[in-house]
Amino acid sequence: MDDLFEPYERLIRLVVAGKELQVPENNLLLRQLSYVAPDISSGRYCWNGECRYCEVSYRTETRGTEQSALACRVKGQAGMRVTKLALEMRYNLAETLAAAPKANE
């Protein structure tokens, strides 16, 4: 495990923009995405919620309605579906999402 991540025992499945990603459980969504997309570390994120460059919309299995949040403030959950990404996040995730497998709907 890397010092950047909260302790985790397994990877969980997230669907981001229709693509399936495996990320460490028990971490903030922005940190989870940096696990699969190293370009996140070169983004202009403040990591404290002030810049709003990490704004996302998502749905969870337990709550089907879409919600908005900052990826630096919400923990990713198994089965979470991130449906919208702020421009900075789309840019930093572009290569990762292009290479990721399409999620089974």
C-alpha positions as CSV (number, residue, x, y, z in Angstrom):
1,M,0.0,0.0,0.0
2,D,1.1,3.5,-0.7
3,D,1.2,6.2,2.0
4,L,-1.2,8.4,-0.1
5,F,-4.0,6.0,0.6
6,E,-6.1,5.2,3.6
7,P,-5.6,1.5,4.7
8,Y,-7.5,-0.8,2.4
9,E,-7.8,-4.6,2.0
10,R,-9.3,-4.9,-1.4
11,L,-10.2,-3.1,-4.6
12,I,-13.8,-2.2,-5.4
13,R,-15.6,-1.6,-8.7
14,L,-16.6,1.9,-9.7
15,V,-18.1,2.9,-13.0
16,V,-16.9,6.2,-14.3
17,A,-18.3,7.7,-17.5
18,G,-19.4,4.2,-18.5
19,K,-16.0,2.6,-17.9
20,E,-15.2,0.1,-15.1
21,L,-12.4,0.9,-12.7
22,Q,-10.9,-1.0,-9.8
23,V,-9.9,1.3,-6.9
24,P,-8.9,0.9,-3.3
25,E,-11.8,0.8,-0.8
26,N,-12.1,3.2,2.2
27,N,-10.7,6.2,0.3
28,L,-12.0,9.5,-0.9
29,L,-13.1,9.3,-4.6
30,L,-10.4,11.7,-5.8
31,R,-7.7,9.6,-4.1
32,Q,-9.3,6.4,-5.5
33,L,-9.2,7.9,-9.0
34,S,-5.5,8.9,-8.6
35,Y,-4.8,5.2,-8.0
36,V,-5.8,4.4,-11.6
37,A,-5.0,7.7,-13.2
38,P,-1.6,9.1,-12.1
39,D,-2.4,12.3,-14.1
40,I,-4.7,13.3,-11.2
41,S,-1.5,14.3,-9.3
42,S,-0.7,16.9,-12.0
43,G,-4.2,18.4,-11.8
44,R,-5.1,21.8,-10.2
45,Y,-6.9,20.2,-7.3
46,C,-6.9,21.9,-3.9
47,W,-7.9,18.7,-2.0
48,N,-9.9,20.8,0.5
49,G,-13.1,21.5,-1.4
50,E,-12.4,25.1,-2.4
51,C,-11.5,24.9,-6.0
52,R,-14.5,22.7,-7.2
53,Y,-12.3,21.2,-10.0
54,C,-13.3,17.7,-8.7
55,E,-17.1,18.1,-8.8
56,V,-18.9,15.0,-9.9
57,S,-22.4,13.6,-10.2
58,Y,-23.0,10.1,-9.1
59,R,-25.5,7.3,-8.2
60,T,-25.0,4.5,-5.7
61,E,-26.7,1.1,-5.6
62,T,-28.6,2.0,-2.4
63,R,-29.7,5.4,-3.6
64,G,-30.7,5.6,-7.3
65,T,-31.1,9.3,-7.6
66,E,-28.2,11.4,-8.9
67,Q,-26.3,13.4,-6.4
68,S,-23.6,16.0,-6.8
69,A,-20.4,16.1,-4.6
70,L,-16.8,17.0,-4.6
71,A,-14.6,14.0,-5.2
72,C,-12.2,15.2,-2.5
73,R,-15.0,15.0,0.1
74,V,-16.9,11.8,-0.7
75,K,-15.7,8.2,-0.4
76,G,-16.2,6.0,-3.4
77,Q,-18.4,3.0,-2.7
78,A,-18.6,-0.4,-4.4
79,G,-21.0,-0.1,-7.3
80,M,-20.9,3.7,-7.4
81,R,-21.6,5.2,-10.9
82,V,-20.0,8.5,-11.6
83,T,-22.0,10.0,-14.4
84,K,-20.6,13.6,-14.7
85,L,-17.1,14.9,-14.2
86,A,-15.8,18.4,-14.0
87,L,-13.6,19.5,-16.9
88,E,-10.3,19.1,-15.0
89,M,-11.2,15.6,-14.0
90,R,-12.2,14.6,-17.5
91,Y,-8.9,15.9,-18.7
92,N,-6.9,14.0,-16.1
93,L,-8.8,10.8,-16.6
94,A,-8.9,10.8,-20.4
95,E,-6.2,8.2,-21.0
96,T,-7.3,6.0,-18.2
97,L,-10.9,6.0,-19.3
98,A,-9.9,5.4,-22.9
99,A,-8.0,2.3,-21.9
100,A,-10.6,1.0,-19.3
101,P,-13.1,-1.7,-20.2
102,K,-16.7,-0.7,-20.9
103,A,-18.9,-1.4,-17.9
104,N,-21.6,-4.1,-18.1
105,E,-25.0,-2.3,-17.7
